[in-house]
Amino acid sequence: MTTSPVAYPFYRRRWFVPVVVLAALAIGYFLGGGGSGGDLARVSEEATQSKVRFWTCSMHPQIRQPESGLCPICAMDLIPVYDEDSGGKGGPRSLTLSETARNLAGIQVATVERRSPEVEIRMAGKVEVDETRLGTITARMPGRIDRLWVDYTGVQVREGDSMVDLYSPELISAQEELLQVAAAGSAGSDPGGMMDGVREKLRLWGVSGDQIDEILRRGTPSEHLTLRSPMSGVVLDRHATTGMYVTTGMRIYTIADLSHVWVTLDAYESDLVWIREGQEVRFEVEAYPGESFEGQVAFVDPVVNTHTRTVRVRVEAANPDSRLKPEMFVRAVLHAGMPEEADGPPLVVPATAPLITGKRAVVYVQSPGDGGTFDGREVVLGPRAGEHYVVADGLYEGEIVVVNGAFKIDSALQILAKPSMMNPEGGAAPAGHHHGAHPVADEMESEEPSHAGHAHE
């Protein structure tokens, strides 16, 4: 009886291992410039004549064999690791590459320099009323509103404009007292300077000097007090209506001077290092596409918003023609530079130079006088400024660092069991690091009996 062949996973089929081996040899050929091993897997050209410490796998550095052969996990050719004390260059974190290897790896370098990096910070926000330019009209005495001169919001008023006619019995009594004191004064009697006291009481109630003089000239009290605007601006809120009785301190109008406005922006925490008071900010609003406005940073909120993880930045902007309206949406750009240190501008490196793992940053520095030796060095980075990182510690001005190909150098150090970005202590990688559920070599041994059994059937 003939049975159909059992479908095996692709990694257990006869053709898989030869294909893997051929692919590995091809990759080794191109990386090694035509040889049997890549230059990035050697410490130096002289080290090829050194004593071999052990043989390891480029994919599984935890494999260490005393002799050459195949990796027991992936069946790739093992590569030699040479004794550093037998002709190798550099220290435990150094790698020496030939010119051919550097070209194959695409190694590019740049000089550590001092400069004032500039960063572009983009923020969003809205236009708001300048809180320092708000005013209110309140009732300074109890009474009844008999007339509202401004009966809707949005009206532009000027300082001194009539706003409310208020009837108040207390005001009528104060006016009669004023006239009595004035009559007594004309007769040559003003005990204790009562006239000054009465005039001051009326002034505190909102009666202007001109109105007091008019009362004295007329000789009769006025039934209504006209409250006037204390400032020029726009009426934002009307809190009372005609015929309403008001008490002392009750608000009647809220007025805002919109000749200057605030632009409130949201900045990320990571951008705060660049934002300072007095910086120029350019912004746009959707109402006027293609047109930009300017303002200055006046205040940075000391508290972070716990929901958005942003900080409010207040920009003050002139608005002489009232084109900027409160609640308009704003997109702003701030160009900032790093403040100079005592010894000049800060040290910077291209953003592609450091290899960052979260807590650590590693930079590969070219050894002086030897263009082929690169030393790994941990550095402390400051903020990122566009295409550069500020260096807080670990590098010096004039040193040459790798800006392209650093990861390849780091990978070669891992293969050589040297300290690297991912393995700072060096040595073999953890034994549990596998790229498959079963070693290929075990699959090769178990595959033949299975096929033989099907043949017998």
Buried (B, 14 or more C-beta within 10 A) or exposed (E): EEEEEEEBEEBBBEEBBEEBBEEBEEEBBEBBBEEEBBBBBBBBBBBBEBEBBBBBBBBBBBBBBEEEEBBBBBBBBBBBBBBBEEBBBBEEBBBBBBEBBBEBBEBEBBEBEBBEBEBEBEBEBBBBBBEEBBBBBBBBBBBBBBBBBBEEEEBEBEEEEBBBBBBBEEBBEBBEBBBEBBEBBEEEEBEEEBBEEBBEEBEEBBBBEEBBEEBBEEEEBBEBBBBBBBBBBBBBEBBBEEEBEBEEEBBBBBBBBBBBBBBBBBBEEEBBBBBEEEBEBBBBBEEEEEEEBEBBBBEBBEEEEEEEEBBBBBBBBEBEEEBBEBEBEBBBEBEBBBEEEEEEBBBBBBBBBBBEEEEBBBBBBBBEEEBBBBBBBBBEBBBBBEEBBBBEEBBEEEBBBBBBBBBBBBBBBBBBBBBBBBBEEBEBBEEEEEEEEEBBBEBBEEBEEEBEEEEEE
